[in-house]
Structure formats: C-alpha cells, structure tokens
C-alpha cells in the first residue's frame, strides 16, 4: 500500500500481484479499505463493482482508492503517467 498524488489530489493505490506472486498483501490492503465487491480469477484478473459498473484489472494494474470516488482500476502505463509517489 502506498500513497500517490497527481497535481490535484492524493489517492491510495495497490499494484495487483502477478500470477507468480502471493495475493496476501493485496487482500490485506483490500480489507483495510473495505473493498468487498470484487471477484478474482485464477489468471490473476480482478473484477471490481464500482458505481460506474464493473471494471477489470489484470496483474500489474493498479487498484485505486479515492475517498470521494471509491475504487477503480488503472493500467500500469497510464498510472505511471498520471501519479507519482508521495
């Protein structure tokens, strides 16, 4: 778990583990932020139910948490362009 920011605001984010990595740290993070509306597949994908519908994250993508907007998923390449570690 880490805090990231862009020029407008701060978010919490966690990079989804790759298939050969344990999901335990992600599950701890998800529990800490009460992320309950998600399912996980054996290939490492995750499906999160958001207010805008379901979003799919793949290993290496980031799950973002914003207090105002809730959870969403951002692909790694886009995340690295928008956010920087705090």
N, C-alpha and C positions, 0 to 999 in steps of 0.2 A: 504494500500500500504506500502510496506517495501522493503528495500534493503537487499539483501543476497549476500553471496560470497562463492565460493569454493576456493581452493588454486590457481586457475588460473585467475579468473576474477569475476566481480560483475554483478549481474542481478537485475531486478525489478521483483517482484512476488506478486501475489494476490491469496489467497486461495478462491476457489469457495464456495459460501454460500450453506448451507444445505437447504433442502426443506422448513423448517420452518423459515428460515431467509430471510430478505429482500435482494434483489439483488442490491439495490440502490448504495451501496458503490462500488461494483464491476463495475457497469455501469459508475460511476464517474471515476474510475481508467481506465477503457477501453477507455473512451472518452479522458482522459488526454494523453494516449499513442496512440491515433488514431487507436484503434482496431475496424475495421469496418467489416471485413469479418468473421462474426460469426453468428450463429443462436443458439437459446436457446429453450429447450423443457420444458414442464410443470413439468417433473420429476426432473428438476434441471440440466440435462445434457447440455453441450455446445459443439458445433461443430465449430472449427476454421479452416479456409482455410489458409494453410501455403504454402511456396514454395515447400515443400515435399509432399503436399497433405493435405487431411482433417484429423484432429485429434479430438478425442472425450475426453472431460473432464467430470467427474462426481462430484457431491457435495463432497467437502473435498479435491479434487485435486487442484494443483496449476497451474495457468496460468503464464508462464514465459515470460519476455521480455528482449531480449538482443539486443543492438543497431546493432550488426553485423549480427545476425541470425534471428531477428524478434521474432515472437510469437510462442510458443509451449505449450504443456500441460505435466505435470509431476505428477504421482500419489504421494500421500502424503507420503507413506512409502519410496519411492525412494528419494523424495525431502529431507526428514529429514536425510537421509544418506549422501547426497551429499553437501547440503548447510547449512550454519549457518547464523544467523542474523549478520548484520554488526554492 
